[in-house]
Amino acid sequence: MRSTIHMNLLDHSERKGSNPVRFRVLAPAISILALAVLLLRVAAADSKVKWQGKTKDEILCKIASLQEGGKMFVEMTARKKAADSSVKQLETYMGSRLLFGEALEALPGVVPPTVQFTSLEILKPMRPVEKKAAPGAPKPPVAPNVKIAEKVDLRICGFADSSDSVESLKNAVQSGPFTNLVLRAVLPAGSFRLATGRDAPAAGVYMFMFELKCECRERVFE
């Protein structure tokens, strides 16, 4: 009867396990794969950080641009408001002018030959007197778009031979080219009188002195 003897000549480190792949081969592969995944994650994170930084810079740049545009808009709005105010003032001035040129040019043609002027004066404009507040009292609020009327009068003084000549002059300055300027002409009480005393030599052949007051249209300001 034969007997078989088996001898194990393999080193303990060379023995095969039950796994088809040895752990000493699998471990480096897993390490390399883990390292590759880690590197990919780091690269992705770095790319994301750079993209976020770039996006942040772009947003900050846009914010700065919008702020600069906002400042320019505010400045342009203020300039437009000032220009509109100037234009409105000019329009108000143009609309409130009293043109004396046409009336004064036509005046010599309506003066009777028996009337002699000694003065022609545009009186100082009269405006409503503002009431002064008591000391320490608060100022009353200013109402917007308040219209202020300015009254201007034209005064003509001279000599005439009769009241008819002065009446003719008064009627003349209330008609024709004077209607755009003069509302009415009046002879104040006592303004038509006999030239006596020191006025008599200056009157010459004219016996009477007169003062004709022409009330002009109001100038309206806002």
C-alpha positions in Angstrom: 0.0 0.0 0.0 1.3 3.3 -1.1 1.2 6.5 1.0 1.6 10.1 -0.5 3.5 12.7 1.3 2.8 16.4 0.5 5.5 18.9 1.3 4.7 22.7 1.3 7.8 24.4 0.1 6.2 27.9 -0.4 7.1 30.7 1.9 4.4 32.0 4.1 4.4 35.4 2.3 4.0 33.6 -1.0 0.8 31.7 -0.1 -2.3 32.6 -2.1 -5.4 33.8 -0.4 -9.0 33.1 -1.3 -9.3 36.5 -3.1 -8.4 36.5 -6.8 -6.5 39.8 -6.4 -3.9 40.1 -3.8 -4.3 42.9 -1.3 -0.8 44.2 -1.9 -1.8 44.8 -5.5 -5.2 46.2 -4.8 -4.1 48.7 -2.1 -2.0 50.8 -4.4 -4.7 50.9 -7.0 -7.3 52.0 -4.5 -4.9 54.7 -3.2 -4.2 56.0 -6.7 -8.0 56.0 -7.4 -8.7 57.9 -4.2 -5.9 60.3 -4.9 -7.3 60.9 -8.4 -10.8 61.5 -7.0 -9.4 63.9 -4.4 -7.4 65.8 -7.0 -10.5 66.1 -9.2 -12.5 67.4 -6.2 -9.7 69.9 -5.4 -9.6 71.0 -9.0 -13.4 71.4 -9.2 -13.4 73.4 -5.9 -10.6 75.6 -7.1 -12.4 76.2 -10.4 -15.6 77.1 -8.5 -13.8 79.5 -6.2 -12.2 81.2 -9.2 -15.5 81.4 -11.0 -17.2 82.9 -7.9 -14.3 85.4 -7.5 -14.7 86.4 -11.1 -18.4 86.7 -10.8 -18.0 88.8 -7.6 -15.6 91.1 -9.4 -18.0 91.5 -12.3 -20.9 92.2 -9.9 -18.7 94.8 -8.0 -17.8 96.4 -11.4 -21.4 96.6 -12.4 -22.4 98.1 -9.0 -19.7 100.7 -9.4 -20.8 101.5 -12.9 -24.5 101.8 -11.8 -23.4 104.0 -8.9 -21.5 106.3 -11.3 -24.5 106.3 -13.6 -26.7 107.2 -10.7 -24.5 110.1 -9.8 -24.5 111.3 -13.4 -28.3 111.0 -13.5 -28.7 113.0 -10.3 -26.3 115.7 -11.7 -28.1 115.8 -15.0 -31.5 116.0 -13.3 -30.3 118.9 -11.1 -28.9 120.7 -14.2 -32.2 120.1 -16.1 -34.2 121.4 -13.2 -32.0 124.6 -13.0 -32.3 125.0 -16.8 -36.1 124.6 -16.7 -36.2 127.2 -13.9 -34.2 129.6 -15.9 -36.4 129.1 -19.0 -39.5 129.6 -16.9 -38.1 132.8 -15.5 -37.3 134.0 -19.0 -40.7 133.1 -20.2 -42.3 134.9 -17.2 -40.1 138.0 -17.9 -41.0 138.0 -21.6 -44.7 137.7 -20.7 -44.6 140.4 -18.1 -42.7 143.1 -20.1 -44.3 146.4 -20.7 -43.2 147.7 -24.1 -43.0 151.5 -24.2 -41.2 151.9 -27.5 -44.2 151.7 -29.8 -46.2 154.1 -27.7 -43.5 156.6 -27.2 -42.7 156.6 -30.9 -46.4 157.4 -31.7 -46.7 160.0 -29.0 -45.4 163.0 -31.0 -48.0 162.4 -33.6 -50.9 162.7 -31.2 -49.7 165.7 -29.1 -51.8 168.8 -30.0 -49.8 171.8 -31.2 -51.1 173.8 -28.3 -49.6 171.4 -25.7 -46.0 171.5 -24.6 -44.4 168.8 -22.5 -42.0 169.6 -19.6 -41.5 166.1 -18.4 -42.4 162.5 -19.2 -41.7 160.1 -16.4 -42.2 156.4 -15.7 -43.1 156.2 -12.0 -41.4 153.7 -9.7 -43.3 150.3 -9.7 -45.7 149.8 -6.8 -45.9 146.4 -5.2 -48.1 145.3 -2.3 -46.5 146.1 1.1 -45.5 142.9 2.9 -46.6 142.8 6.5 -43.6 142.4 8.9 -43.9 139.6 11.4 -43.6 140.5 15.1 -40.1 139.8 16.6 -39.7 136.2 17.4 -42.9 135.1 15.5 -42.5 132.3 13.0 -42.5 133.4 9.3 -45.6 132.5 7.5 -45.3 129.8 4.9 -44.7 130.9 1.3 -47.4 129.6 -0.9 -46.2 128.1 -4.2 -46.8 129.8 -7.5 -47.9 133.1 -6.0 -48.4 135.8 -8.6 -47.1 139.2 -7.8 -48.5 142.2 -9.7 -46.4 145.2 -10.3 -48.2 148.5 -11.1 -46.4 151.0 -13.4 -47.7 154.5 -14.2 -46.6 157.0 -16.8 -46.8 160.7 -15.9 -46.8 163.5 -18.4 -46.5 167.1 -17.3 -46.5 170.3 -19.4 -48.3 173.5 -20.4 -51.5 173.9 -22.5 -53.6 176.7 -23.8 -56.9 175.2 -22.6 -58.6 172.2 -21.0 -59.8 171.1 -24.4 -56.2 170.5 -25.6 -55.4 168.4 -22.5 -58.6 166.5 -22.9 -57.7 165.8 -26.5 -54.3 164.5 -25.4 -55.9 162.3 -22.7 -58.2 160.7 -25.2 -55.4 160.1 -27.7 -53.2 158.2 -25.2 -56.1 155.8 -24.5 -56.5 154.7 -28.2 -54.6 153.4 -31.1 -51.0 152.1 -30.4 -51.4 153.1 -26.7 -54.1 150.5 -25.9 -51.5 147.7 -25.3 -49.8 149.8 -22.7 -52.3 152.3 -21.1 -55.4 151.2 -19.3 -56.7 154.7 -18.6 -55.5 158.2 -18.4 -56.7 160.6 -15.7 -56.1 164.2 -14.6 -55.7 164.1 -10.8 -57.6 166.6 -8.8 -55.9 170.0 -9.0 -53.4 168.9 -11.7 -54.9 171.3 -14.3 -54.4 174.8 -13.0 -53.5 178.3 -14.1 -49.7 178.9 -14.5 -48.9 181.6 -12.0 -45.9 182.8 -10.0 -42.5 181.3 -11.1 -44.3 178.9 -13.5 -45.8 181.8 -15.5 -42.6 182.9 -17.4 -41.9 179.2 -18.4 -45.4 178.8 -19.6 -45.0 181.6 -22.2 -48.1 181.8 -24.4 -49.6 178.8 -22.6 -51.7 179.8 -19.7 -52.3 176.5 -18.0 -50.3 173.7 -16.4 -51.3 170.1 -16.3 -50.3 166.7 -15.1 -51.7 163.6 -16.9 -51.4 160.3 -15.2 -51.5 157.2 -17.4 -52.2 153.9 -15.6 -50.4 151.1 -17.4 -51.2 147.4 -17.5 -49.8 145.4 -14.6 -46.7 143.3 -14.8 -47.4 139.9 -13.3 -44.6 137.7 -11.8 -44.8 134.2 -10.4 
